[in-house]
Amino acid sequence: MAKKAAGTPATVLLTAQKVAHTLHTYEVDADTPDYGARVAEAIGVPPERVFKTLIAAVDGSLTTAVVPVTGDLDLKALAHAAGGKRAALADRADAERSSGYVRGGISPLGQRRRLPTVIDDSVMALDLMYVSAGRRGLQVALSPDDLVRLTAATLAHIRT
């Protein structure tokens, strides 16, 4: 019997697609105020390189949004970028069920149900970015181009 690949669905996808990436572990409680900035500090990178993954409902359909931890998600801009009229953050249970990940560890990669994805366009000024690797305490560094390609994402200004 073939042995199942170890890791999270995100890291398994990156390995299967032969995408250059590095993993970075950290210890920050998911309820810590300014969580993203603390994660950046813990892994020793500028916070503008670290992005958070949020699940939102755009006109009732779930959508993945990836924005820098240095800002917030502009729901109106997300709705427009996703071709909708209204957006609201998804219920935590819906986000976890849809993605297959838990809050604080939701990755835009390897989600249980592939959702339309919008990544903030600020990412294109970077050669390397960090997103959750699919569990709390684990970030993955990869090129923005690879993330856009693997998620079939739209780029748009969706941060405040």
C-alpha positions, 0 to 999 in steps of 0.5 A, spaced: 500 500 500 502 506 498 504 511 504 500 517 504 504 524 503 505 527 510 504 534 511 498 539 510 494 539 504 497 545 502 504 543 503 502 536 499 500 540 494 506 545 493 510 538 493 506 535 488 507 541 484 514 542 485 513 549 487 519 552 491 517 554 498 520 554 505 516 552 511 517 556 518 514 554 524 512 559 530 508 559 536 503 565 537 496 564 540 491 565 535 487 569 540 493 574 540 491 581 539 495 583 532 496 576 531 499 577 524 504 582 526 506 577 532 507 571 527 511 576 522 515 578 528 516 570 530 518 568 524 523 574 523 520 577 517 517 584 515 510 584 516 508 587 509 510 580 507 506 576 511 498 575 508 492 572 512 487 568 509 480 570 510 473 566 507 468 571 506 461 570 503 460 574 496 453 575 494 452 568 498 457 564 495 464 563 499 470 566 496 477 566 499 481 573 500 488 574 501 491 580 504 497 583 508 497 582 515 498 590 516 491 592 513 484 589 513 480 586 508 475 591 504 469 587 503 466 592 498 472 592 494 472 584 495 465 584 492 467 588 486 473 584 485 469 577 485 463 580 481 458 581 486 455 586 490 455 585 497 461 581 501 461 579 509 466 575 513 463 568 513 461 564 519 467 561 522 464 554 522 463 555 514 470 557 513 473 551 517 468 546 514 469 549 507 477 550 507 478 544 511 482 548 516 482 551 523 482 559 524 489 561 525 491 556 520 487 557 514 491 556 507 489 559 501 492 552 498 489 545 498 483 547 501 477 542 501 473 545 497 476 550 492 473 557 492 474 563 488 480 567 490 482 574 490 489 576 492 491 583 494 495 586 488 500 589 493 503 582 493 506 583 486 511 588 489 514 582 493 519 577 490 517 572 496 510 572 501 508 568 507 501 565 508 499 559 512 501 552 510 495 549 513 495 549 520 496 554 526 504 555 527 506 554 520 507 559 515 510 557 508 514 562 504 513 562 496 513 566 490 506 570 489 506 568 482 506 561 484 500 562 489 496 566 484 497 560 479 496 555 484 489 558 486 487 561 479 486 568 483 484 574 481 489 580 483 485 586 486 486 592 491 482 589 497 485 592 503 484 598 507 
